[in-house]
């Protein structure tokens, strides 16, 4: 064997050893995805009749794209919050209505996505529907976007009412003409929910639950949702008719970041 071939073999052996160490190091430093605590459940495992239209898994939201952390269109909540919704659903079904959830647990990485979007003042893709009358520079100041969300604590959800039998909601097509979220219901994006006076996630004072400009059947619908849920420990956020938090919260000071996925749950159905 020549000195050259010996040197080549030595170089190859050294390179192989280096690659082995590098791969082992990468494996050792790979961070596994966080998991949910044991008392987080999929809503479907508690009540299969509640309609789920998880908006942040789709591009039909104020950002205009699927939001970070939403791996599946799945409602995840702490068990007490999910069980409260189950009781509410049983009461509403007897009156010819169903609950429909738009969002439930929301990982911190999704909230971070919202913040990055809000800071990008050039991105106005969905303004025509979700915030027609709000200057994007005011989203933080006016409270529409924040660096932390109660949704990340696991006991907050966004939801509405659907009159039964539920009609299908057609998929949103990115790039389609946008209609203001406070336009008359027949003009807005077709949602199979009852008329609440505005669409979901409408950045406008008309979304305030008890805004005096919202009257008649629209106000009655808001109050039916509010009264049904608040009788079961679910507290409404006054600025958003769709936003409720189960009290007392299981994790009042913890903001989780596990992905919205069945794999994040200890047990899932």
C-alpha positions as CSV (number, residue, x, y, z in Angstrom):
1,X,0.0,0.0,0.0
2,X,1.4,3.4,-1.0
3,X,1.7,6.3,1.4
4,X,-0.9,8.1,-0.6
5,X,-3.5,5.4,-0.3
6,X,-2.8,5.2,3.4
7,X,-3.3,8.9,3.8
8,X,-6.5,8.7,1.8
9,X,-7.8,5.9,4.0
10,X,-6.9,7.9,7.1
11,X,-8.7,11.0,5.8
12,X,-11.8,8.9,4.9
13,X,-11.8,7.4,8.4
14,X,-11.4,10.8,10.0
15,X,-14.3,12.2,7.9
16,X,-16.5,9.3,8.8
17,X,-15.8,9.7,12.5
18,X,-16.5,13.5,12.2
19,X,-19.9,12.8,10.4
20,X,-20.8,10.2,13.1
21,X,-20.1,12.7,15.9
22,X,-22.0,15.5,14.1
23,X,-25.0,13.2,13.5
24,X,-25.0,12.1,17.1
25,X,-24.7,15.6,18.3
26,X,-27.7,16.7,16.1
27,X,-29.8,13.8,17.4
28,X,-28.9,14.7,21.0
29,X,-29.7,18.4,20.6
30,X,-33.0,17.8,18.7
31,X,-35.8,19.3,20.8
32,X,-38.9,17.2,20.9
33,X,-42.3,19.0,20.5
34,X,-43.9,20.0,23.8
35,X,-46.9,17.9,24.9
36,X,-50.2,19.0,26.5
37,X,-50.8,18.3,30.2
38,X,-53.0,15.2,30.8
39,X,-56.1,17.3,31.5
40,X,-56.2,18.7,27.9
41,X,-58.6,16.9,25.6
42,X,-59.9,17.1,22.1
43,X,-63.4,18.6,22.2
44,X,-64.6,15.8,19.9
45,X,-63.8,13.2,22.6
46,X,-66.2,15.0,24.9
47,X,-68.9,16.1,22.4
48,X,-69.0,14.9,18.8
49,X,-72.0,17.0,17.9
50,X,-70.4,20.5,18.3
51,X,-69.5,21.8,14.8
52,X,-65.8,22.7,14.3
53,X,-64.6,25.2,11.8
54,X,-61.1,25.9,12.8
55,X,-60.3,29.1,11.0
56,X,-56.6,29.4,11.8
57,X,-55.9,26.0,10.1
58,X,-57.2,27.7,6.9
59,X,-56.3,30.9,5.0
60,X,-59.7,32.4,5.8
61,X,-58.5,34.6,8.7
62,X,-57.2,38.2,9.1
63,X,-53.6,37.1,8.2
64,X,-54.6,35.3,5.1
65,X,-52.7,32.0,5.6
66,X,-52.6,29.0,7.9
67,X,-51.3,30.1,11.2
68,X,-48.1,28.6,12.8
69,X,-48.8,25.7,15.1
70,X,-52.1,24.5,13.6
71,X,-51.2,21.0,12.4
72,X,-54.8,19.7,12.4
73,X,-58.3,21.4,12.3
74,X,-58.8,20.3,15.9
75,X,-60.4,22.0,19.0
76,X,-58.3,21.3,22.1
77,X,-59.4,22.5,25.5
78,X,-58.9,21.8,29.2
79,X,-61.4,19.1,30.2
80,X,-63.6,21.3,32.4
81,X,-64.0,23.8,29.6
82,X,-64.8,21.1,27.1
83,X,-67.4,19.6,29.5
84,X,-69.0,23.0,30.0
85,X,-69.5,23.3,26.3
86,X,-71.0,19.8,26.2
87,X,-73.6,20.8,28.7
88,X,-74.3,24.0,26.8
89,X,-74.7,22.0,23.6
90,X,-77.2,19.7,25.1
91,X,-79.4,22.7,26.1
92,X,-79.0,24.3,22.7
93,X,-79.8,21.2,20.7
94,X,-83.2,21.1,22.4
95,X,-83.8,24.6,21.1
96,X,-82.8,23.7,17.6
97,X,-79.3,25.1,17.7
98,X,-75.7,23.9,17.7
99,X,-72.5,25.4,18.9
100,X,-69.8,26.0,16.3
101,X,-66.2,26.6,17.5
102,X,-63.8,28.7,15.4
103,X,-60.8,28.5,17.7
104,X,-59.9,26.9,21.0
105,X,-56.4,26.3,22.5
106,X,-53.9,28.5,20.6
107,X,-50.2,27.8,20.9
108,X,-47.8,30.7,21.7
109,X,-46.2,30.3,18.3
110,X,-49.5,31.2,16.7
111,X,-49.7,34.3,18.8
112,X,-46.1,35.2,17.7
113,X,-47.3,34.7,14.1
114,X,-50.0,37.3,14.7
115,X,-47.5,39.7,16.2
116,X,-45.1,39.4,13.2
117,X,-48.0,40.0,10.8
118,X,-49.3,43.0,12.8
119,X,-45.8,44.5,12.6
120,X,-45.6,44.1,8.9
121,X,-47.6,47.2,7.8
122,X,-47.2,46.4,4.1
123,X,-49.3,43.2,4.5
124,X,-52.9,44.4,4.1
125,X,-54.1,41.3,2.2
126,X,-57.2,40.7,4.3
127,X,-58.0,44.3,5.4
128,X,-61.1,44.5,3.2
129,X,-62.9,41.8,5.2
130,X,-61.5,41.8,8.8
131,X,-60.4,45.4,9.6
132,X,-61.8,47.7,7.0
133,X,-62.1,50.7,9.3
134,X,-59.0,50.1,11.4
135,X,-55.5,51.5,10.5
136,X,-53.1,48.6,10.9
137,X,-50.7,50.8,12.9
138,X,-53.4,50.8,15.7
139,X,-53.9,47.0,16.1
140,X,-51.8,46.8,19.2
141,X,-53.0,50.1,20.7
142,X,-56.6,49.2,20.1
143,X,-56.2,45.7,21.7
144,X,-56.9,43.6,18.6
145,X,-53.4,42.0,18.7
146,X,-51.4,41.3,21.8
147,X,-48.2,39.4,22.6
148,X,-50.0,37.0,24.9
149,X,-53.5,35.4,24.5
150,X,-55.8,33.7,27.0
151,X,-56.3,31.1,24.3
152,X,-52.8,29.7,25.0
153,X,-53.9,28.8,28.6
154,X,-56.3,26.3,27.2
155,X,-59.7,27.3,28.7
156,X,-60.7,30.0,26.1
157,X,-62.6,29.4,22.9
158,X,-64.2,31.4,20.0
159,X,-67.6,30.2,19.0
160,X,-71.0,30.9,17.6
161,X,-74.5,29.4,17.0
162,X,-75.8,27.5,14.0
163,X,-79.5,26.9,13.4
164,X,-80.2,23.3,12.7
165,X,-80.2,21.6,10.4
166,X,-76.8,23.0,9.6
167,X,-76.1,24.1,6.1
168,X,-72.6,23.5,4.7
169,X,-70.2,26.4,4.5
170,X,-68.3,26.7,1.2
171,X,-64.5,26.8,1.3
172,X,-62.8,30.2,1.2
173,X,-60.9,30.7,-2.0
174,X,-57.7,32.8,-1.5
175,X,-57.9,36.0,-3.6
176,X,-61.6,36.1,-3.9
177,X,-63.3,39.6,-3.5
178,X,-63.5,40.6,0.2
179,X,-66.6,42.0,1.8
180,X,-66.5,43.9,5.1
181,X,-67.1,41.8,8.2
182,X,-69.9,44.1,9.3
183,X,-71.8,44.2,6.0
184,X,-75.3,42.7,6.0
185,X,-75.2,38.9,6.5
186,X,-76.3,38.2,2.9
187,X,-73.4,40.2,1.6
188,X,-70.7,38.8,3.9
189,X,-68.7,35.6,3.3
190,X,-71.3,32.8,3.6
191,X,-71.1,31.3,7.1
192,X,-73.8,28.8,8.3
193,X,-74.0,30.5,11.6
194,X,-76.9,32.7,12.8
195,X,-76.6,36.5,12.2
196,X,-74.6,38.0,15.0
197,X,-74.3,41.4,13.4
198,X,-70.7,40.9,12.4
199,X,-68.6,38.0,11.2
200,X,-66.1,36.2,13.4
201,X,-62.8,38.1,14.1
202,X,-64.3,41.4,12.9
203,X,-61.9,44.1,14.2
204,X,-64.5,46.7,14.8
205,X,-66.4,48.1,17.8
206,X,-69.6,46.5,16.4
207,X,-68.2,43.3,17.6
208,X,-68.6,44.4,21.2
209,X,-71.2,42.0,22.6
210,X,-73.6,44.6,23.9
211,X,-72.9,47.4,21.3
212,X,-76.2,49.4,21.3
213,X,-76.2,49.6,17.5
214,X,-76.8,45.8,17.3
215,X,-80.5,45.2,17.9
216,X,-83.3,42.9,17.0
217,X,-82.6,39.3,16.0
218,X,-78.8,39.9,15.9
219,X,-78.8,41.0,19.6
220,X,-81.1,38.2,20.5
221,X,-78.7,35.7,19.0
222,X,-75.8,37.2,20.9
223,X,-77.7,37.1,24.1
224,X,-78.7,33.5,23.6
225,X,-75.1,32.5,23.2
226,X,-73.9,34.6,26.1
227,X,-76.7,33.6,28.5
228,X,-76.4,29.9,27.8
229,X,-72.6,29.9,28.3
230,X,-72.3,32.3,31.2
231,X,-74.7,30.1,33.2
232,X,-72.1,27.4,33.0
233,X,-69.0,29.3,34.1
234,X,-68.0,30.6,30.6
235,X,-67.3,34.3,30.8
236,X,-67.7,36.5,27.7
237,X,-65.1,39.1,26.7
238,X,-67.1,42.3,26.3
239,X,-65.2,43.4,23.2
240,X,-65.8,40.1,21.2
241,X,-69.2,38.5,21.1
242,X,-67.5,35.1,20.2
243,X,-64.9,35.0,22.9
244,X,-65.5,33.0,26.1
245,X,-63.3,31.7,28.9
246,X,-64.1,28.9,31.4
247,X,-63.6,30.1,35.0
248,X,-61.8,29.2,37.2
249,X,-59.0,28.5,34.7
250,X,-56.9,25.4,35.3
251,X,-53.7,27.3,34.1
252,X,-54.3,31.0,34.7
253,X,-50.6,31.9,34.4
254,X,-49.3,29.4,31.9
255,X,-49.0,30.0,28.1
256,X,-48.5,26.7,26.3
257,X,-46.9,26.2,23.0
258,X,-47.6,22.5,22.0
259,X,-49.0,22.2,18.4
260,X,-52.7,21.9,17.7
261,X,-52.5,18.2,16.9
262,X,-53.8,14.9,18.2
263,X,-50.2,13.9,18.8
264,X,-49.9,16.6,21.4
265,X,-52.5,14.9,23.6
266,X,-51.9,12.2,26.1
267,X,-55.1,10.5,24.9
268,X,-57.1,11.6,21.8
269,X,-60.1,10.4,19.9
